[in-house]
């Protein structure tokens, strides 16, 4: 129960902080960092497959998932910028 309260309070603080300071610049940099992290994870999984540290059948779905998330977020940002 103590762990739940700590995690809940951290999430609440992050939510309140974002609600206060949220603007277009923060949204842009947060989106770009999420895209970058997902692209980096894809490269790490590919590196693991090439070095035979991760079986290919376990890595390919994760590469697909992270690549798809990066593409979706990039597309959403482009659509939002085109509306403005």
Buried (B, 14 or more C-beta within 10 A) or exposed (E): EEEEEEEEEEEEEEEEEEEEEEEEEEEEEEBEEBBEEBBEBBEBBBEBBEEEEBEEEEBBEBBEBBBEBBEEBBEEBEEEEEEE
